[in-house]
Amino acid sequence: MVDKQKIHLTVNGTAYDREIEPRTLLSDFIRHHLDLTGTHVGCEHGICGSCTILMDGLPVRSCLTFALQAEGKAIETIESLDKNGELSPLQNAFWENQGLQCGFCTPGILMSMKAFLEDNPKPARDEIREALSGNLCRCTGYHDIVDSVVAAAEAALSSGTAKA
Amino acid sequence: MKPANFEYFRATSIDHACELLSAHADDAKILAGGQSLIAAMNYRLARPQVLIDISNIDNPSQITDETDGVRIKATTTQAIAEHDPVVRERLPMLVDALEHIAHFQIRNKGTVGGSIVNADPASELPAMSLLLDAEYEIQSKSNRHVMAAEDFFITYMTTALQSDEVLVSILFKEPPKNCGWALHEVARRAGDYALVGSAAIIALDDGGKCVHVRVVLFGVASTPVRAKAVEELLVGQVCSDELFEEAAKRVSEVVDAESDVHVTDEYRGNVAEVLTVRSLVDALNRAQTAS
């Protein structure tokens, strides 16, 4: 039996202290220890992208990160996007453009695209497709997802803010 | 699946990591970005008893501009190296290779050193190490030495690194000024490991003769390989498409791949030859434009 270890980190602006087994993946920590089940777990080997979260602002696979590696870090998950039930412009663009069907992959896609649009506020469609290549969607064929990202970029630009 | 349990140590410095390694060498693995190791642990293909985490050690001056090249600390993420102005200026071929590694979410955590030590024969950074005559700075609790990349890769996922040693930094040598370069891969999907990859560098003298050439293949043998037989045919010559096609036939001397679930060995050999021609043609074009 391996001893549990202490972890301190911030998730969506709230500080947490927990004791966990070292083998706890960050994805499982977020879902099972913090009950933030918006972060989805698909392939558990880094391919599908469903579990993508932001760690200190950068999108990473939470299934390829041990929770202990997030010690002291600021994590953002899908639950951070809306404000009191009001969708963020990025979420709204996916809603308006049918950028999802079953929705399983959507949390990972939104977190990836949030970071992508902050880096590249005026992306070409090719750049969006390249950026989406790390997130698998088995429903949509991606066309509506690309449209959603284009719409989110346009909405952010027209509102005078690059914030997705 | 979920990883088996292990003991976890967070190293605060490379010296600290070496001390921990010397205490646990036979049971321990170094954890850096974890983008290959944690996937293998999730599948229980890897079950280390002890993990020594170097992903959060204080790491100033990750990338240094040196006279003969660029030194990158092993724990530097692939994303930081990819966007670094010094790397982009002096080693554009390395940037091209980094952009081929998986997806940006993986490169935000995966490290330059981790990819090299993992030594997947189809991965980009071991191959780029051969292309750029890289030198690896290696440390243990009691020793520190430098090893040429050429001597480092032994076979599939196996390197000359001893169980108590850590890769500290990588010196990628800058090729001659005005050289041209190219990298080509065939993969089944964007971001996948290459089924076959080929990279080349060519530098020309004032008369247009080839004075420096490197040809490296990856995904075609148990390690990345330098195709020296191809290079030998090109040095001192005025290059042409015909010469490249003749030289590229010699890749069969280094292609030693077995058929797998994706492709046959014959396919790999054929594609290795075609990609080598493409890399050489594109490298020559770049060299001619640059000089």
Interface residues (C-beta under 8 A of the other chain):
Chain A: M1 V2 Q5 E21 P22 R23 L25 D28 E44 H45 G46 G49 T52 M55 L58 P59 V60 R61 C63 L64 T65 F66 L68 Q69 E71 G72 S112 F116 E130 A131 S133 G134
Chain B: M1 K2 P3 A4 N5 F6 E7 Y8 R10 L31 G34 Q35 I38 A39 M41 N42 Y43 L51 D53 S55 N56 A79 A102 H103 F104 Q105 I106 N108 K109 R189 A190 G191
